[in-house]
Amino acid sequence: MSMELDQSFVITHEVENDWVRVELSGPITVKTAVAMTTAARDVGREHDCRYWIVDYTRTQALDSDIEIFGFASRLDRLGVEATDIIAIVVASDLEKHDFAETVTHNRGYPNLRYFRDIEEAEAWIRQRQERSD
């Protein structure tokens, strides 16, 4: 199943891997991140899937640290659960993404992790899937 809700992101439930893949492109704001997170959560819940791979490698983060803090601090209000396993892959704006990762961990999301390499992110998700079997 593939869902294109916005020109900036596409969400797919990959049955063979049992994860939700989100691919984003272009300038990204908190507004886009909220829409993407809500849509990815809905696809995950529809397929009883708590594993996400979010590919930010073709994006540019436009928001300030304060806006990023606000978004990362309210994942619970967006329906993201601490038991969701989320690998986020980034290639630019590394300081902003490192900051967001710190905020999410401090807010009780230890299963959300940032990567610089898509294969490493996929391997990390597979390890968690094997642990839950």
C-alpha positions as CSV (number, residue, x, y, z in Angstrom):
1,M,0.0,0.0,0.0
2,S,1.3,3.4,-0.9
3,M,-0.1,6.7,0.1
4,E,1.0,10.1,-1.4
5,L,-0.7,12.7,0.7
6,D,1.5,15.7,0.0
7,Q,4.1,16.5,-2.6
8,S,6.8,16.3,0.1
9,F,6.2,12.8,1.4
10,V,5.1,9.3,0.4
11,I,4.2,6.6,2.9
12,T,4.3,2.9,2.1
13,H,3.6,-0.2,4.2
14,E,6.2,-2.7,3.1
15,V,4.6,-6.1,3.8
16,E,7.7,-8.1,3.1
17,N,9.7,-6.1,5.7
18,D,6.7,-5.4,8.0
19,W,7.6,-1.7,8.4
20,V,6.2,1.6,7.3
21,R,8.6,3.5,5.0
22,V,8.3,7.3,4.7
23,E,10.2,9.1,2.0
24,L,10.4,12.9,2.2
25,S,11.8,15.5,-0.1
26,G,12.3,19.2,-0.3
27,P,12.1,21.8,2.4
28,I,10.5,20.4,5.6
29,T,8.8,22.4,8.3
30,V,7.2,21.3,11.5
31,K,3.8,21.5,9.7
32,T,5.0,18.9,7.2
33,A,6.5,16.8,10.0
34,V,3.2,16.8,11.9
35,A,1.2,15.8,8.8
36,M,3.7,13.1,7.9
37,T,3.8,11.7,11.5
38,T,0.1,11.6,11.7
39,A,-0.3,9.8,8.4
40,A,2.5,7.4,9.1
41,R,1.0,6.6,12.5
42,D,-2.3,5.9,10.8
43,V,-0.8,3.6,8.2
44,G,1.2,1.8,10.9
45,R,-1.9,1.3,13.1
46,E,-4.0,0.1,10.1
47,H,-1.4,-2.6,9.4
48,D,-0.7,-3.4,13.1
49,C,2.9,-2.3,12.4
50,R,5.1,-0.4,14.9
51,Y,8.3,-0.2,12.8
52,W,9.0,2.9,10.8
53,I,11.9,4.0,8.6
54,V,11.7,7.7,7.8
55,D,14.0,8.9,5.0
56,Y,14.9,12.6,5.4
57,T,18.0,12.3,3.1
58,R,16.5,14.5,0.4
59,T,15.2,17.3,2.7
60,Q,16.2,20.6,4.2
61,A,15.0,21.4,7.7
62,L,13.7,25.0,7.7
63,D,12.6,25.4,11.3
64,S,14.4,26.9,14.3
65,D,15.6,24.9,17.3
66,I,12.6,26.1,19.3
67,E,10.2,24.8,16.6
68,I,12.0,21.5,16.4
69,F,11.9,21.2,20.2
70,G,8.2,21.8,20.2
71,F,7.6,19.1,17.6
72,A,9.9,16.6,19.2
73,S,8.3,17.3,22.6
74,R,4.7,16.5,21.5
75,L,5.0,13.1,19.8
76,D,2.7,11.6,22.3
77,R,0.0,14.1,21.3
78,L,0.5,13.0,17.7
79,G,-0.3,9.4,18.7
80,V,3.3,8.1,18.5
81,E,3.9,5.6,21.3
82,A,7.1,5.0,23.2
83,T,7.0,1.3,22.0
84,D,7.0,2.4,18.3
85,I,10.4,1.6,16.7
86,I,11.5,4.5,14.5
87,A,14.7,4.8,12.5
88,I,15.2,8.2,10.9
89,V,17.8,8.6,8.2
90,V,19.3,12.0,7.6
91,A,22.0,13.5,5.3
92,S,22.0,17.2,6.1
93,D,21.0,19.6,8.9
94,L,22.8,17.1,11.2
95,E,22.9,19.5,14.2
96,K,19.1,20.0,14.1
97,H,18.5,16.2,13.8
98,D,20.9,15.5,16.7
99,F,19.0,18.0,18.8
100,A,15.7,16.4,17.9
101,E,17.0,13.0,18.8
102,T,18.1,14.2,22.2
103,V,14.8,15.8,22.9
104,T,12.8,12.7,21.9
105,H,15.0,10.5,24.2
106,N,14.5,12.9,27.0
107,R,10.8,12.8,26.4
108,G,10.7,9.0,26.8
109,Y,11.2,7.7,23.3
110,P,14.3,5.4,23.5
111,N,13.2,3.5,20.4
112,L,13.6,6.5,18.1
113,R,17.1,6.7,16.6
114,Y,18.8,8.8,13.9
115,F,21.1,7.3,11.2
116,R,23.3,8.6,8.4
117,D,23.0,5.4,6.4
118,I,19.7,3.7,5.2
119,E,21.2,0.2,5.4
120,E,22.3,0.7,9.0
121,A,18.8,2.0,9.8
122,E,17.2,-1.1,8.2
123,A,19.5,-3.4,10.0
124,W,18.7,-1.7,13.3
125,I,14.9,-2.2,12.7
126,R,15.5,-5.9,11.7
127,Q,17.3,-6.5,15.0
128,R,14.4,-5.1,17.0
129,Q,11.9,-7.2,14.9
130,E,14.0,-10.3,15.7
131,R,14.0,-9.5,19.4
132,S,10.2,-9.2,19.5
133,D,9.6,-12.6,17.7
